Amino acid sequence: MTRYYILRLFNRERDIFALAGQSLEQAVGDRENDILNRLESLAPSELAALEMIVRLHRSLSNRGEEDTYQSLYLKSLEEKLWRILGMNFPAESPPGVSGEQVLPVEGRPSLTVAQALEHLNRVSELAQKYLGNVIVANYWRGSRPSTGWLADFVVTDNGYITYHGSLAARKTVVNPNQQQQLETWLVSFVDQCRHILPLFRHDLQKARLSGSSLEPESGITAVVDKP
């Protein structure tokens, strides 16, 4: 399903990827084979992150008519997807959105580990009100992706996340790949909570917390439950 969905996204923009001197059909065929080869060469952690992106993208796309925020978030997910695959995806503004509103990855505000921790722990505090410290701590530990960098994040017994990297959290800037790992962890944790709290995403939205993004300017949940 992940492979099919990625190829469908690629074919939607296939004219963008056409190479000079090639027919569109030839360019599409070469690129599809390239994508499949890239998928097969991904590490398990990268494939897990890719599957999470596809899941979020499908959920957003199935909501019907897009608003400005949704269009921006979909585009952001697509950029992350192509980045994991090692492909350069040209930045385009969603319909009705000026180019100035769509910041390239390099132009977005830098996210520090301290900012990421603040968001994760605010989500954790909300979950603790309903589930208690022990269950929340177990959910964080059980949902953490198996990537080396995330080993620097320690879940305490009272359900909070601390950072034990070589530099202070406020001085450590998160790169795009690391941010994706943290967001994958966040989404997995929220999904765990929803097994007991079906309306947990709605609670996050009311608290103006995102259940899927760590962007500094993010204020609401990007993915909401279907009625």
KEDO-424132 format. One record per residue (C-alpha): residue number from 0; x, y, z; residue in one letter. Coordinates in nm, 3 decimals. Layout:
REM residues N
ATOM   k       u       v       w r
ATOM NUM       X       Y       Z a
...
***
This chain:
REM residues 227
ATOM   k       u       v       w r
ATOM   0   0.000   0.000   0.000 m
ATOM   1   0.286   0.240   0.084 t
ATOM   2   0.455   0.171  -0.249 r
ATOM   3   0.131   0.220  -0.442 y
ATOM   4   0.053   0.546  -0.264 y
ATOM   5   0.400   0.690  -0.325 i
ATOM   6   0.382   0.601  -0.694 l
ATOM   7   0.041   0.766  -0.714 r
ATOM   8   0.182   1.084  -0.563 l
ATOM   9   0.472   1.071  -0.806 f
ATOM  10   0.244   1.025  -1.107 n
ATOM  11   0.040   1.324  -0.995 r
ATOM  12   0.350   1.538  -1.041 e
ATOM  13   0.514   1.330  -1.313 r
ATOM  14   0.546   1.617  -1.560 d
ATOM  15   0.771   1.793  -1.307 i
ATOM  16   1.012   1.499  -1.300 f
ATOM  17   1.035   1.459  -1.680 a
ATOM  18   1.395   1.483  -1.798 l
ATOM  19   1.513   1.683  -2.096 a
ATOM  20   1.532   1.473  -2.411 g
ATOM  21   1.298   1.206  -2.275 q
ATOM  22   0.939   1.136  -2.354 s
ATOM  23   0.702   1.170  -2.060 l
ATOM  24   0.636   0.795  -2.065 e
ATOM  25   1.006   0.711  -2.060 q
ATOM  26   1.076   0.958  -1.780 a
ATOM  27   0.788   0.822  -1.573 v
ATOM  28   0.899   0.462  -1.620 g
ATOM  29   1.258   0.539  -1.523 d
ATOM  30   1.150   0.737  -1.219 r
ATOM  31   0.907   0.470  -1.099 e
ATOM  32   1.183   0.209  -1.115 n
ATOM  33   1.412   0.448  -0.932 d
ATOM  34   1.155   0.501  -0.656 i
ATOM  35   1.102   0.126  -0.614 l
ATOM  36   1.478   0.071  -0.589 n
ATOM  37   1.506   0.348  -0.331 r
ATOM  38   1.224   0.196  -0.125 l
ATOM  39   1.398  -0.142  -0.118 e
ATOM  40   1.723   0.015   0.000 s
ATOM  41   1.572   0.202   0.298 l
ATOM  42   1.667   0.110   0.653 a
ATOM  43   1.381  -0.024   0.870 p
ATOM  44   1.364   0.304   1.065 s
ATOM  45   1.344   0.507   0.742 e
ATOM  46   1.074   0.277   0.604 l
ATOM  47   0.875   0.313   0.927 a
ATOM  48   0.899   0.692   0.901 a
ATOM  49   0.789   0.675   0.538 l
ATOM  50   0.489   0.459   0.623 e
ATOM  51   0.388   0.706   0.894 m
ATOM  52   0.406   0.995   0.646 i
ATOM  53   0.190   0.805   0.398 v
ATOM  54  -0.061   0.729   0.671 r
ATOM  55  -0.084   1.096   0.772 l
ATOM  56  -0.106   1.209   0.410 h
ATOM  57  -0.388   0.965   0.334 r
ATOM  58  -0.577   1.071   0.645 s
ATOM  59  -0.554   1.439   0.553 l
ATOM  60  -0.637   1.379   0.187 s
ATOM  61  -0.951   1.184   0.279 n
ATOM  62  -1.096   1.475   0.473 r
ATOM  63  -1.242   1.630   0.161 g
ATOM  64  -1.198   1.994   0.063 e
ATOM  65  -0.861   2.134   0.169 e
ATOM  66  -0.814   2.457   0.360 d
ATOM  67  -0.494   2.661   0.356 t
ATOM  68  -0.343   2.494   0.663 y
ATOM  69  -0.423   2.148   0.533 q
ATOM  70  -0.268   2.224   0.193 s
ATOM  71   0.049   2.351   0.357 l
ATOM  72   0.073   2.046   0.580 y
ATOM  73   0.018   1.806   0.290 l
ATOM  74   0.294   1.980   0.097 k
ATOM  75   0.521   1.956   0.401 s
ATOM  76   0.455   1.582   0.430 l
ATOM  77   0.533   1.535   0.061 e
ATOM  78   0.861   1.722   0.101 e
ATOM  79   0.958   1.493   0.389 k
ATOM  80   0.862   1.188   0.186 l
ATOM  81   1.080   1.281  -0.111 w
ATOM  82   1.361   1.382   0.125 r
ATOM  83   1.369   1.036   0.285 i
ATOM  84   1.381   0.885  -0.063 l
ATOM  85   1.670   1.117  -0.147 g
ATOM  86   1.478   1.296  -0.421 m
ATOM  87   1.457   1.670  -0.479 n
ATOM  88   1.093   1.774  -0.498 f
ATOM  89   1.036   2.126  -0.635 p
ATOM  90   0.854   2.352  -0.392 a
ATOM  91   0.521   2.470  -0.526 e
ATOM  92   0.254   2.680  -0.365 s
ATOM  93  -0.082   2.508  -0.310 p
ATOM  94  -0.370   2.661  -0.508 p
ATOM  95  -0.472   2.995  -0.361 g
ATOM  96  -0.158   3.030  -0.148 v
ATOM  97   0.112   3.281  -0.233 s
ATOM  98   0.469   3.162  -0.266 g
ATOM  99   0.575   3.374   0.031 e
ATOM 100   0.357   3.163   0.260 q
ATOM 101   0.533   2.839   0.168 v
ATOM 102   0.876   2.853   0.326 l
ATOM 103   1.147   2.622   0.188 p
ATOM 104   1.295   2.382   0.440 v
ATOM 105   1.603   2.600   0.479 e
ATOM 106   1.387   2.906   0.551 g
ATOM 107   1.175   2.758   0.826 r
ATOM 108   1.246   2.852   1.187 p
ATOM 109   1.508   2.623   1.343 s
ATOM 110   1.364   2.372   1.587 l
ATOM 111   1.572   2.303   1.897 t
ATOM 112   1.557   1.993   2.111 v
ATOM 113   1.429   2.211   2.395 a
ATOM 114   1.132   2.323   2.184 q
ATOM 115   1.061   1.966   2.080 a
ATOM 116   1.076   1.851   2.442 l
ATOM 117   0.837   2.125   2.549 e
ATOM 118   0.580   2.009   2.294 h
ATOM 119   0.622   1.638   2.371 l
ATOM 120   0.594   1.694   2.745 n
ATOM 121   0.285   1.912   2.709 r
ATOM 122   0.123   1.626   2.516 v
ATOM 123   0.244   1.391   2.788 s
ATOM 124   0.092   1.604   3.065 e
ATOM 125  -0.245   1.599   2.891 l
ATOM 126  -0.232   1.221   2.861 a
ATOM 127  -0.131   1.186   3.227 q
ATOM 128  -0.456   1.351   3.337 k
ATOM 129  -0.649   1.055   3.199 y
ATOM 130  -0.404   0.763   3.201 l
ATOM 131  -0.165   0.831   3.487 g
ATOM 132   0.214   0.856   3.490 n
ATOM 133   0.297   0.486   3.466 v
ATOM 134   0.086   0.411   3.159 i
ATOM 135   0.203   0.727   2.982 v
ATOM 136   0.567   0.638   3.050 a
ATOM 137   0.511   0.288   2.913 n
ATOM 138   0.339   0.426   2.603 y
ATOM 139   0.630   0.661   2.530 w
ATOM 140   0.881   0.379   2.573 r
ATOM 141   0.682   0.130   2.371 g
ATOM 142   0.617   0.365   2.078 s
ATOM 143   0.969   0.505   2.040 r
ATOM 144   1.121   0.423   1.697 p
ATOM 145   1.438   0.216   1.708 s
ATOM 146   1.680   0.481   1.585 t
ATOM 147   2.017   0.558   1.741 g
ATOM 148   1.960   0.931   1.787 w
ATOM 149   1.642   0.884   1.989 l
ATOM 150   1.846   0.689   2.245 a
ATOM 151   1.949   1.032   2.379 d
ATOM 152   1.587   1.084   2.491 f
ATOM 153   1.503   0.919   2.822 v
ATOM 154   1.148   0.861   2.946 v
ATOM 155   1.124   0.906   3.322 t
ATOM 156   0.899   0.692   3.538 d
ATOM 157   0.663   0.987   3.588 n
ATOM 158   0.595   1.008   3.214 g
ATOM 159   0.821   1.294   3.109 y
ATOM 160   1.090   1.299   2.841 i
ATOM 161   1.440   1.430   2.908 t
ATOM 162   1.737   1.477   2.677 y
ATOM 163   2.087   1.346   2.749 h
ATOM 164   2.281   1.449   2.440 g
ATOM 165   2.633   1.591   2.430 s
ATOM 166   2.503   1.950   2.408 l
ATOM 167   2.233   2.125   2.608 a
ATOM 168   1.881   2.082   2.468 a
ATOM 169   1.840   2.454   2.403 r
ATOM 170   2.162   2.461   2.196 k
ATOM 171   2.091   2.148   1.990 t
ATOM 172   1.917   2.217   1.659 v
ATOM 173   1.706   1.935   1.515 v
ATOM 174   1.773   1.855   1.148 n
ATOM 175   1.483   1.750   0.918 p
ATOM 176   1.552   1.377   0.952 n
ATOM 177   1.567   1.399   1.330 q
ATOM 178   1.248   1.602   1.337 q
ATOM 179   1.076   1.332   1.134 q
ATOM 180   1.191   1.071   1.385 q
ATOM 181   1.048   1.275   1.672 l
ATOM 182   0.720   1.333   1.488 e
ATOM 183   0.694   0.962   1.412 t
ATOM 184   0.737   0.896   1.783 w
ATOM 185   0.473   1.157   1.868 l
ATOM 186   0.217   1.012   1.627 v
ATOM 187   0.281   0.657   1.753 s
ATOM 188   0.234   0.772   2.114 f
ATOM 189  -0.092   0.949   2.031 v
ATOM 190  -0.217   0.637   1.854 d
ATOM 191  -0.134   0.432   2.166 q
ATOM 192  -0.333   0.673   2.381 c
ATOM 193  -0.630   0.653   2.147 r
ATOM 194  -0.669   0.282   2.220 h
ATOM 195  -0.806   0.388   2.558 i
ATOM 196  -0.894   0.750   2.478 l
ATOM 197  -1.068   0.755   2.138 p
ATOM 198  -1.114   1.133   2.157 l
ATOM 199  -0.756   1.210   2.256 f
ATOM 200  -0.685   1.397   1.931 r
ATOM 201  -0.981   1.622   2.001 h
ATOM 202  -0.844   1.689   2.349 d
ATOM 203  -0.511   1.785   2.193 l
ATOM 204  -0.685   2.017   1.951 q
ATOM 205  -0.870   2.190   2.233 k
ATOM 206  -0.538   2.240   2.411 a
ATOM 207  -0.393   2.378   2.084 r
ATOM 208  -0.139   2.099   2.064 l
ATOM 209  -0.042   1.912   1.751 s
ATOM 210  -0.053   1.534   1.759 g
ATOM 211   0.168   1.503   1.452 s
ATOM 212   0.395   1.807   1.412 s
ATOM 213   0.668   1.976   1.614 l
ATOM 214   0.696   2.291   1.405 e
ATOM 215   0.741   2.594   1.634 p
ATOM 216   0.446   2.771   1.474 e
ATOM 217   0.217   2.469   1.498 s
ATOM 218  -0.078   2.541   1.723 g
ATOM 219  -0.347   2.287   1.639 i
ATOM 220  -0.373   1.921   1.559 t
ATOM 221  -0.303   1.859   1.192 a
ATOM 222  -0.492   1.530   1.177 v
ATOM 223  -0.832   1.502   1.341 v
ATOM 224  -1.049   1.199   1.393 d
ATOM 225  -1.328   1.122   1.154 k
ATOM 226  -1.675   1.154   1.304 p
***
